[in-house]
């Protein structure tokens, strides 16, 4: 499976912005559906956003709609998560995931910490 590496996490003030990147080492990135998940302390892992291989269709969790934008650049084998208007409740470890339609997410990154201060 593709190896995924997330970068871009860090500390940001509430209301600020941050962009996460996920680089895939495989050569079939363009065929993968990609998604972002997050795990906050005391909470289960939750879905954040996804972008499909075909047409670039996107979907978002209700909690981030209007604030987060997921995009991809297949020439760079990279998926991005632009996070705006960040809130303290966005604090979590963010994970990049990829998979082929019908098989779920079979590739996962190591996670990157996002901390939003109040």
Secondary structure, DSSP 8 states (H G I E B T S, - for coil): ---EEEE--EEEETT--EEEEEEE-SS-GGG-EEEEEEE-TTS--EEEEEE-SSTT-EEE-TTTTTTEEEEEETTTTEEEEEE-S--GGG-EEEEEEEE-TTS---EE---EEEEEE-
